[in-house]
Amino acid sequence: MSVVWRAHDEVLDRQVAVKVLSPRLVADRDSRRRIRAEAQAVAKLAHPNIAGVFDFGEHDDGERVPYIVMELLTGKTLAERLEDGPLPVPDVLRICAQVATALGAAHEHGIVHRDVKPANVMVAANGQTKVVDFGVAAAVGELADRDAVLFGTPAYVAPERLSGDAVVAATDVYGLGVLLYRMLTGHMPWSAESTTQMLVAHMYVEPDPLPPLTDLPAEVVEVCEACLAKEPADRPGAAEVAEILAAAAAALTGPATAPVRRSPLLSKRRQERRRSFAFAGAGIALVAVVTAAVVAATVVRPDEPAGGVTTAEDEGRTAVPGASVGVGGAGATSAPPSGAPDSTATRPDGGTNVPTGPAGSNPPVPPPATTTSPPGGGQNGDPDPIRATQSSYGNTVTVECAGTMAKIVAADPGDTWSITRITPGPADQVNVKFVSSSAEPFKVTFRGRCNGGVPRINLSND
């Protein structure tokens, strides 16, 4: 939706960031309205855990180009931090507590962020955390977006967003719950291979239980489960989550000044029996058709993993395979990048990819990874290694699994692309990042892990 530049404020002699609406959206009235609304919303907050806004204006260069002057942040996004590997549990709790504090402050002003995810969290070297990008924020009580456009990210979107309900603060708490779960485990709360499956999971499938983690306070397990409740009324408030996580982090790193508070809401939630839903045959097909109708009403762009593989994340608002909802302005569309398959193209297995938006607006949906068994496996009683190959934007990666350990056995960049980072393994998760200076989306990351000895490769444009 926008381009962010480092700039120098000549009047106050300081470095700032200037967020300029993308040239292709300058003529779009809704996009212009959104960037102005973002500036007004953040200007009201003035919170240490929210990136500050200094000014808003419009540059007249033949046409009026809106821009926001913002605080220049140093450090990395949480997505980038997670790419370097999992964080210690106390750091996870501290970061999520600060995110919850920021969201609580926004909610007090009647503002809901609606796109809580690692790419929208900045972490400085000293550990200070700031929530950024209120570009799809909305006021509490506001109805669903006009023209049925759904803004957000499929992997983190709350169930009530999919049913078009009015905006509620609990939506951000749900995204925070997904974020906390992922940071603690290294994967998402559900297994999903496409955006449609992910949206079905949000609406109907209970998240996998948190695995046993050393020294993780029971209150953290409870609050994570409560944040992921299907009903907004069953989730705690952001301020309550912040209090519990901050106390748990303090208890893990030093003498606790007070025991971690047990919330009545969380205790009630923990006592409930967990429900699970098994979808097969016609049952899952029916749910998928209904959910696909929701997705078809969205504006999408590639760049967020739909399923649960990663310890690294996402920039932007979509999943590949699948889609991220919300590219900036209602009705804004863009053609698929060169070399990307059409969203309704026939796959090699004879099936078709689920349509995910209006014609011309769909992200590429790569075909399923090809799985094979290499020769010479299974020696000395070890499990037979299994390989899977996935391609996107001309880049190809092959991952091999032997039990739970994955490794990269081949990584080939496409034309104009190059490899900038690779975690070859063997490890629980392996990554390859490709970049291009000329081909959109400019960055693609393949992330592989082993599920029951079978490789799974997810992609994100980050």
N, C-alpha and C positions, 0 to 999 in steps of 0.2 A: 504493500500500500504506500510505503514511503521510503525515502532514502535519507540516511542520517550522516551528516558531515561533522567533522571536527572543525571548529571555527574559533576565531579570536574576537572577543568583544572589545572593540577599540575604545569605547567610552569608559568602561570599568576595568579595562586592561586585565582580562581573565580569559581562560580557555573555556569554551562552551561546546555543546552539541546542538546542531540545528537539524531538525527533522523537517524535510521538505516533501510535500505530496508528490507521488510519482507522476512524471509527465503524462503518462497514458490515462491518468485519472483526474487531471486538472479540470477537464470539461465536465466531469460527472458531479452533479449537484450533491448527491448523497455523500460522496467521498469528501467533498469540501466541507459538508456539514459535520461529518464524523471527526475530521482532524481538528476542527474548531471546538467541537464538544469535548474531545480528549483534553485539549489545552485548558478549557474551563473547568473540567472535572478535577484534573490533577492540581491546578492552581489553588483549589479549595482545601487541599489536604495538608500540605506543608508538614510532612512526617519524615523522621530520620530513616525509615525503611521504605520510602517511596521516592523514586527519582523526581527531583524538583523541576518545576516549570518556571522560567523567568519572564517569558514574553511570547506573544503571538502576533503575527502580522501577515501581510500579503504583498508579494513583490510583483510589480506590474511590468512585465516584459512582453508586451503584446497581448498577454492574457494574465489574469491575476493568479499567482501561484502562492497558496497558503503555506506557512511554515511555523514551527514552534521552536523557540530557543529554550534549551533545557540544560540541566546540570550535566557536566561531562563526567562520566563514571570511569574509573579505572578498575582493572581486575578482569574476571572472566564471567561469562554466563554460567549458570549452574549446569547447563547442558555440556559446556566445554569442560567444566570441572569433572563431570561424571565420565567423560571420555577418557580421562587419565586413570580411571579405576574407581572402585567404590570408596566412599568416605567413611571414616570412623563413626560409629553410632552416636557418640556425643556431638560430633559436628553435624550429623544429619538432624538431630533433635534441635540443636541451636538454630540452624538455618531455617528449618520448618517453623520453629517458634517465631522467628523474626518475620517470616512470610505471613504467618497467621496474625501477628501484631499489625502488620501493614494492612491486611485485608480487614481486620476489625476496625481500624481507623477509617478506612474507606466506607465500610458499612455504616458507621456512625453518621457519616455525611450523606447516606442514602445512595452510595455509588457501589455498583457490583462490577468487578473486573471482567469476569466471564471468559478469561483465557489463561488460567493459572497453569503453568507448565515450566519445566526447567529453562527453556529458552527465554522466558520472561522474568527470570530471577538473576540478578547480578550479585556476585560474591567478590568482595574486595580481599586483598591479601591479608588484612587484619581481621577477616571474618565478618565484617559488616555486610549485611544483606539488604538489597533494595529490589523492590518489585517495579518492573518497567512495563511499558506498552499498555496503556489504557485505551488503545485505539478502538476496541469493540466493547468498551464499558457501557453500562446502561444504568438508568435510575431504578431503584427499587419500586416495584409496582408497574413498571412500564410493560406494555404488552409485547408480544413477539414482533420481530422486525417486519417492516412492510415487505410486500412481495414475497413473503415466506422465505426470506433469506436467513439461513442459520449461520451465525458467526461463532467461531470457537475452534477447537481442535478435537477430532473424533476420540482420541485416546483419553481425553480428560473431560469430555462434555457430560454434564449431569443429565439424569433421566428426564427431569422436568423440562429441560431445554428441547428435547426431542418431541415432546407432546405439545409444545407451543404455549406453555403456561406463562403467566406473568413473571417478571424478573424477581428473584428472591436472593437474599444474601447467602442462603444455604448452598446455592450453586457453586460459589467460590470454595466453600468448605469441602464439597465433594471433590473438586479439582485438587485441593490441598491433600485430601485423603489419598488420592491416586499418586500424587507426588511423593508423599511420605512412604507409602507402600513400596513404590519403585526404588526409592533411595535406600530403603532398608533391605530389600531383597535382590535388587538388580534386574527385576523384570516386572511386567505389569500384573495386575490382579486377575487377569483372565487370559486364556489362550485364544488368539484370534488371528486369522490369516488374511482378513480383508476388513475394510471399513464397515461393510454391512454386518459382519460377524461381531465387530467391536460394538457397534450401536445396539445390536441385539443383546449383547452381554450387559451393557449399561442398563438396559430396561428390564431384563428378565433374569439374569444369571447372577447368583451370589458370588462375590470374589473368593478366590482360593484363600484358605486360612494362612495367616502369616506363619512361616516356618519357625521352629525354635531358634532363637538368637541369644547368644550368651549375654547375660547381664541386662537384657532389655526389660525394663519395668513392665509389669502387667498393665499398668495404666496406659502405656503407649500402645499396647496391643488393643486395648479397649477403645481408645480414642480413634485409632486408625479404622477399626471396624465401624465405629459409630459415624465417622465422616463419610463412609461409603454406603450408608443406608440409602435405600431406594427412595424413601419418602423424605422430603426436605425437613419436615417437622421432627423427624427422628435424629437429625444431626445436631451436634453441639454448635454453639456460636464460635466464631473465629477467636474471640478474646478468650473463651474458655479453653480452646485448643492450645492457644499460645501459653497460657498459664501452666497447663499440664506438661507440655513439652519442655518449657524452660525449666520447670522444677525437676523433671526427669534428667535433663542434661546436667544440671547442677549436682544432682545426686550421684551421677556417674563419674564426675570429675573432681569431686571434693566432698568434704563433710556437708551434708545437707542441713540447711538452716531449719527446714521444716519438712515433714513427710509429704510425698506427692499426694495432692488432693484427689480423692476418689469422687467422681461425679455420679450423682444418682442416675442421670440419663445414661451414662456409660455402663453402670452396673446393670441397669435394666436391659440395655442392649446386649450385654455379654450373656445374660441369662436366657435370651431367646434362642430357640433352636435354629441352627443354620439351615437354610433351604437351598436345594440345588435343583436345577432344571436340566434334564437331558433332552436335547433336541435331535431327532433323527428322521430320515425320510421325509414324508409330506409335512410333518410338524415343523421342522426347521425351515422347509421351503416356504411354508405359509408365512412364518414370522419374517423371513428374509424378504419376501415380496412386499410386505407391509413396510418394513424398515427401508427398503430400497426406494419406496415412494417418498419417504421423508428425505432421503439423501438426494433424490432427483430434484428436490426443490431448493437445493443449496447451491451456493457459489463456492467452488473448490479450487484448490491449488495443491500440488504435491509438496510434501516435506515433513511429515511426521509419521513415525512408525505406528501402524495400527495395532500390532500385537505386542507381546511382552517379551522382548528379548533384551533390552539393553540396559547397560549402565551408563550409556551416553544418550544424548537426546538431540534434538529437534530444534530447528528454528522454523518459524512460519506456522501455518495452521493447516497441516494435513498429514495423511498417512500414505505411505506407499509400501505394500499394495494398499490401495484404497484412496482416500482423499482427506485433505484437511479442509474444514469448512471455513470460509471467510476470507476472501481476498481483498478486500477493500471496497466499497461502494456497492450498493444494491444493484444487482443486474450486471455488474462488471464481469466481463469474460475475457479469456485469452485463449489463443490457439495452443494445442499441445506442442511441446518442444519437438524440434526436428528429430526424427528417428524414434519417437515414442509411439507405442501402439495406441490406436483409438480405444476408448473405453468400452466399446462394444465389439471389438475385434475378436475373431474366433481364435481360441487358444490352440496350441499344438495337441492338447488332449481331447479336442473336439468340443469343448465347452465354450461358453462366452463369458466375458467379464461383465460384471454387473454395472449398468450405467450409473454414473455418480453425479450427474449435473446436466445443465442445458448443453445443447450441441456446441462444441467448440470450447467448452470451459473445463473439460475433464482432465485430470492429471493422468499420466501414463500408468497403466496397471500392468505390471510385468506378468508374464505367464508363470505358472507354478515352477518351482525349482525342479530341475531334472535330477533324480536320485539314482545312484549306481553303487555297486560294490566293487572296489578296485581289486585287481588280482593279488594273490599272495596274502590275503588277510586271514585272521583267525588262527594264527600260529601260536603254539605254546599255550593253548587254552584261552588266549585273549579273545575278546569279542571281535567279530568280523567288522572291519571299518566300513563305514558307509559314506559316500560322497554325494553332495548336492551342488548343483551349479545354477547360478542366478545371473541374469543380465538386466541392465537398465541404462538407457542413454548411451548404448554402445560399450559400456564397461561390463566386465564379466568377472565373477569371483566364484571359486570352488572351495567348499568347506568339507572337511572330513571329520567324522565322529568315530571314536572308539570308546564306547561307553558314554560317560558324561563329559569327556574332554574333547574340545573342538580345536581344529587347527586349519589355517589357510594353506591350501596346497597349490593354488594358482590365483593370480590377480592380474588381469589384463586391461589396461586403460583403452578407451576408445579414442577416435580422432579428436584432437584438441584437448584431451583430458590427460591428467597425470596423477600419480599417487603421491599424496602429501603425508599420510600417516598410515601405519599398518601395525596391528597387534597380531602377530602370526600364530601365537599359541605354542603348545597346547594349553588351553585354559578353559574355564567355564564359558567364557565368551571371547570371540575374536572379532576384530574390526578392520575394515579397510576404508579409508576416505579418499575420494577422487575429487579433483577440482578442475575447473576450466575457466579460462579468461574470456571465452567467447560464446560458450553454449550454456543456455539456461538449463537447469536451475543453478549452475555454477559450482554447486557442491553436492555430492552424493556420498552417503556412507552406507556400506554393507555391514550388517551385524549378524554374526552367526553364533548359535549355541546348539547344544544337543538335547533333544527331548526324547527320552527313551532310546537313546542311541541313534536317533535319526536327526540329521542336520536340519535346522530351520534358519533361513536367511531372511532377515527383514531389512528394509531400506528406508532411509530418510534423507531429505534434502536439507542439510543443515550447514 
